[in-house]
Structure formats: C-alpha cells, structure tokens
C-alpha cells in the first residue's frame, strides 16, 4: 500500500476549513492562526513559558504512538510536555484527567460516549456522535478537540482467498458459510453486547463455533485456517499486507472509533490557542492508511513508538530536522 500522508500545509488547510464550517469541534477551533513552521526561533515559539502539561496514553501500540505524536509536535512548538505512558483504561484515564495528574489524553469517540457519558445511542454520523460527546464534556469542564479521520473499531476480518471463494463482502454474507464457520476473537467478544451477540441478533449470523484468541493471534489463526473469520481492528498494521479483507458493517454495530483528544477547558485557556491548534494539525494527518502504517512500524517492524512518531512528523513538517 502506498503511503497516504498529507503535508502539514494540507493538514492545516483541512483544519482551517473545519474552523469555518464547524459549530463546535473543540476549543481550539477558530482560536487563532495555524502553527507556524517548527523552524521558528525558540524565543518566539508559542509554547514558551506556558505551564507544563502531561499527556496520558493507554496501554497498547496505537495509544503509545498517539501519545508520542502529540507530545513531540507540541514540544516542537515550545510547549513543556511530558508523557505518562500506559496510564490505564478509560476509567483510570478520566480520573487522572479530573485529578490533574494528566492534562490531555486521546480517547475513542464511541468509548467516550458509552463508557464515560453513559450514552448508548447509535448515531448515524461521526459529527452527530461528536456533538453528543462534546455536550457531555463541556458540562464537566472538558473539551473534545477535533476527531481523527481514522476510526479504529472492531471489524470482522477474513483472508482475501476465503472472501473470494465464498463471495463475502459484508458481515451478513457470513450467513452463507455459518454452518462451517469458526469465528476467532478475544474471550470477551463472545459475551459483549457489541460483539458476537450483536452479530447474531442484528445480522442473523450464528457461527458453528467460537474460538477464544489472545489479542494479536487473529492473523496467524486466519493464515493457518484454524479460524475462518476473526475479530480484528480497522487500523491493525497487518492489514497493509493486502492478504486480508474487512467485511463491511452496514448497520455500524461497532460504532465510531475516531480519536478525540480530551482536554480540560482550563488547560486550553492556560496554554493559549496554539496548543489546541497544534494538536488539531496532527489529528488532521491521521487517516486510516497513515494509522495502519504507524501501527505496522511498531507491531510488524518492531520500531519504538517514539521513533515511528518522529519519522511521521518529520515527513509532514511538524517537527524540525534534528
């Protein structure tokens, strides 16, 4: 797959359009001009003399990469930023944000709405889901900044060969092969209301058997034919190989997985408009293809998340060459 990154200028242009056309995409929207190039002299960088901030991330590859992307981009703008890596699951992250132990963390929109806001409604568009999440955030002194172009949600993956042999394009198509189908997924997927139960109830697909898998084993099991379909994630780096097909989810059972940086309103005020604008400039670059490449760099090619993030930011002009 060709690299699908856009220039920093393109990212900022996207951000500018979002400012003009959006009625509420976070406090940073419309708060000031886009960041100047990282080559600005240190004495004039917008983050100079601003209060120190701590970014938290959760305990898996994609979050480690996101934490590094946001931290390094902000540091290049002169902000005093540290990273609290592996802060923990959502409930721990929110508690750390409320207590002031961290000042920002990247959350998934669907997780924010369901696990934090307690909103179980299914929204037809990402904009509608964001508006609901933002309303809850602002009522609690927080802001959701703009969402990423990529959406990382569960998906049902099969090999390209299996899909072609059986004419599979969407999850409902699995009904044609259900009698001989073994579905592999982490154990919790079997009992989750947005897992196997939803597939059975909404799409009428009842696999012949279910095989519990450890996270990360799905693709090996598919390759060996031990399972014919598996629960994967839409931004997995392994998908770059072209050997796997994600079956479409026409009813959007798995919701919206766009990342929204969560920041207390008082932090945005203290850090100034360029803080949020810098975060949004990174966010605008994160397409599905770009996120798969970053995840693959770490999970497949064993790069350190900090290195993968720096190379990405360098290619897109958001940090200066060292």
JOCORMO-V267919 format. One record per helix or strand of 2 or more residues. SS is the DSSP state (H for helix, E for strand). FROM is the first residue (numbers start at 1). LEN is the number of residues. If there is no record, write none. Layout:
# JOCORMO-V267919
[[SS;FROM;LEN] [SS;FROM;LEN]]
This chain:
# JOCORMO-V267919
[[H;8;14] [H;42;3] [E;53;4] [H;61;16] [E;81;4] [H;90;10] [E;104;5] [H;109;8] [H;126;14] [E;142;10] [E;154;6] [H;160;7] [H;171;10] [E;182;4] [H;188;4] [H;196;8] [E;209;4] [H;218;7] [E;229;5] [H;237;5] [E;244;5] [E;258;7] [H;265;7] [H;273;11] [H;288;12] [H;305;11]]
